[in-house]
Amino acid sequence: MNSNVENLPPHIIRLVYKEVTTLTADPPDGIKVFPNEEDLTDLQVTIEGPEGTPYAGGLFRMKLLLGKDFPASPPKGYFLTKIFHPNVGPNGEICVNVLKRDWTAELGIRHVLLTIKCLLIHPNPESALNEEAGRLLLENYEEYAARARLLTEIHGGACSTSSGRAEATQDLASGASASSADPMIPGVLGGAEGPMAKKHADAGNYFLWDSIGVSGEVNRNWKKRY
């Protein structure tokens, strides 16, 4: 597995670890972060489709990859869930200014995630990676919205009910029990005290553990390390 962790200075690793831990414990509304405990530079995320948009009711998986020059250079963002959106390319790549010319090292990961969620509310057809979606957004919003809703129902629609959302969230969190050699499967930070966490940060004697309730709620508890 290719990892940029070893390419980052120790003080940057500590800053990333601190922010990721905070995001896991206190995520922005409608966003959940599932860190890869073996590689802090590979963040798996879910974003709930905002109400009042064609993406409402969907649950969209994405990832942020922190390069070896982070935070001097912005992370790269990709949607893993197929989505019809002007600013999302065919391979899921995300085009937003905060990941390009507007990036500064002070912005942080939380700001990036909030900006991407806002992109679902306010698409920018002027910097479209999906030219058809950008054209429809400008010329025929009803058709654009219908196409966006259709893909949301097909690819994110399993999460339109609480049971479906719980199933999708549990699938994402179950990466802790899968092979850590797969960079696409996220783990729960600190749950198994992975080598990156032990080598680069002091997580203390306790860690946060997520469990999924029968109604789809996420229950977060502190557990003592053994």
C-alpha positions in Angstrom: 0.0 0.0 0.0 1.3 3.4 -0.9 1.3 5.8 2.1 2.5 9.3 2.5 2.7 9.1 6.3 6.4 8.4 6.3 7.0 11.4 4.0 5.4 13.8 6.5 7.4 15.5 9.2 6.5 14.4 12.8 4.9 17.7 13.7 2.6 17.6 10.7 1.6 14.0 11.6 0.7 15.2 15.1 -1.4 18.0 13.7 -3.2 15.7 11.3 -3.8 13.1 14.1 -5.2 15.8 16.4 -7.6 17.2 13.8 -8.7 13.8 12.6 -9.4 12.7 16.2 -11.5 15.8 16.7 -13.4 15.3 13.5 -14.1 11.7 14.4 -15.4 12.7 17.9 -17.2 15.9 16.8 -17.9 15.8 13.1 -19.7 18.6 11.2 -23.5 18.1 10.7 -24.2 15.5 8.2 -20.6 14.4 7.8 -18.8 11.4 9.3 -15.1 10.7 9.2 -13.7 7.1 9.2 -9.9 7.3 9.5 -7.6 4.6 8.2 -5.6 3.7 11.3 -2.8 2.3 9.2 -2.5 5.5 7.1 -3.6 8.9 8.5 -3.3 10.4 5.0 -6.2 8.4 3.7 -9.5 9.7 5.1 -12.8 8.0 4.3 -15.8 10.2 4.7 -19.6 10.0 4.3 -21.7 13.1 3.5 -25.5 13.2 3.7 -27.2 14.8 0.8 -28.5 18.2 2.0 -32.2 18.7 2.2 -33.8 20.8 -0.5 -31.3 19.5 -3.1 -31.5 16.7 -5.7 -29.1 14.8 -3.4 -31.4 14.7 -0.4 -31.8 11.3 1.1 -28.5 10.0 -0.3 -25.4 9.0 1.6 -22.3 9.8 -0.4 -18.9 8.2 0.2 -15.8 10.1 -0.5 -12.1 10.2 0.4 -9.5 12.8 1.0 -5.8 12.0 0.3 -3.2 14.1 1.9 0.0 14.3 -0.2 3.6 14.4 1.0 3.6 18.2 0.8 0.5 18.6 3.0 -0.4 21.2 4.3 1.6 23.3 1.9 -0.4 21.7 -0.9 -4.1 20.9 -0.7 -5.5 17.4 -0.3 -7.1 15.6 -3.2 -10.8 14.8 -2.9 -12.8 12.0 -4.7 -16.3 10.9 -4.5 -16.5 7.1 -4.3 -20.3 7.1 -4.7 -21.4 7.8 -8.3 -23.0 11.3 -8.5 -24.3 13.5 -11.2 -22.8 16.9 -10.4 -21.0 19.6 -12.5 -18.0 19.6 -10.3 -17.4 15.9 -10.0 -15.5 14.2 -12.8 -15.9 10.7 -14.3 -13.4 9.2 -11.8 -15.0 11.0 -8.8 -12.4 13.8 -8.8 -13.7 17.0 -7.1 -13.2 20.4 -8.6 -13.5 23.1 -6.0 -11.4 26.2 -5.4 -10.4 25.3 -1.9 -8.6 22.2 -3.2 -6.8 24.4 -5.7 -6.0 28.1 -5.9 -7.9 29.1 -2.7 -6.0 26.6 -0.5 -3.9 27.8 2.4 -2.2 25.7 5.1 -4.4 27.3 7.8 -7.7 26.0 6.4 -7.6 22.5 7.6 -9.6 19.3 6.9 -12.8 20.4 8.5 -13.0 23.4 6.2 -12.5 21.2 3.1 -15.3 18.8 4.1 -17.7 21.7 4.8 -16.9 23.2 1.4 -17.5 20.0 -0.4 -20.9 19.6 1.4 -21.7 23.2 0.3 -20.9 22.2 -3.2 -23.9 19.8 -3.2 -26.0 22.8 -2.4 -24.4 25.4 -4.7 -22.8 23.7 -7.7 -20.5 25.8 -9.8 -21.1 25.3 -13.5 -18.3 27.6 -14.5 -15.7 25.1 -13.4 -17.5 21.9 -14.5 -15.7 18.6 -14.8 -19.0 17.0 -15.9 -19.9 19.3 -18.9 -23.3 17.8 -19.4 -24.3 18.4 -15.8 -23.0 22.0 -16.0 -24.9 22.7 -19.2 -28.1 21.3 -17.8 -27.7 23.2 -14.6 -27.6 26.5 -16.6 -30.1 25.6 -19.3 -32.6 23.2 -17.9 -32.5 22.9 -14.1 -35.5 20.5 -14.0 -33.7 18.0 -16.2 -30.5 18.4 -14.2 -32.3 17.8 -10.9 -34.1 14.8 -12.3 -30.8 13.2 -13.4 -29.2 14.0 -10.1 -32.1 12.5 -8.1 -32.0 9.4 -10.3 -28.4 8.7 -9.6 -28.9 9.5 -5.9 -31.7 6.9 -5.7 -29.6 4.3 -7.6 -26.2 4.7 -5.9 -27.1 6.5 -2.6 -30.7 5.6 -2.3 -30.1 2.6 -0.1 -29.6 5.1 2.7 -32.9 6.9 2.2 -34.3 4.9 5.2 -32.8 4.6 8.6 -32.2 0.9 8.2 -30.4 1.5 4.9 -28.4 4.3 6.3 -27.4 2.1 9.3 -26.4 -0.7 6.9 -24.2 1.6 4.8 -22.6 3.2 7.8 -21.9 -0.2 9.4 -20.4 -1.5 6.1 -18.0 1.5 6.1 -17.0 1.1 9.8 -16.5 -2.7 9.4 -13.2 -2.0 7.7 -11.5 -2.4 11.1 -12.0 -6.1 10.8 -10.9 -6.3 7.1 -7.4 -6.5 5.7 -5.4 -3.3 6.5 -3.6 -3.8 3.2 -6.6 -2.4 1.4 -6.3 1.4 1.3 -10.0 1.8 0.3 -11.3 0.2 3.6 -11.3 2.6 6.6 -10.7 1.6 10.1 -11.8 3.1 13.4 -9.1 5.3 14.8 -7.4 3.8 17.8 -9.7 0.8 18.0 -6.9 -1.7 17.3 -4.0 0.7 18.1 -2.6 0.4 14.6 1.2 1.0 14.0 0.7 4.5 12.6 -1.2 5.6 15.8 1.3 3.9 18.1 4.3 5.2 16.2 3.3 8.8 15.6 0.9 9.9 18.3 -0.1 9.3 21.9 -3.8 8.4 22.0 -3.9 8.1 25.7 -5.3 5.2 27.7 -8.8 5.4 26.2 -10.2 5.5 22.7 -13.6 6.3 21.0 -15.6 3.3 19.8 -18.6 3.7 17.4 -21.4 1.2 17.4 -24.5 1.4 15.2 -27.9 1.3 16.9 -31.0 -0.6 15.5 -32.5 2.7 14.3 -29.3 3.8 12.5 -28.0 6.0 15.2 -24.2 6.0 15.9 -23.4 5.4 19.6 -20.0 6.7 20.6 -18.4 5.5 23.9 -15.0 5.7 25.5 -13.3 2.4 26.0 -10.2 1.6 28.0 -7.2 0.2 26.1 -5.9 -3.2 27.2 
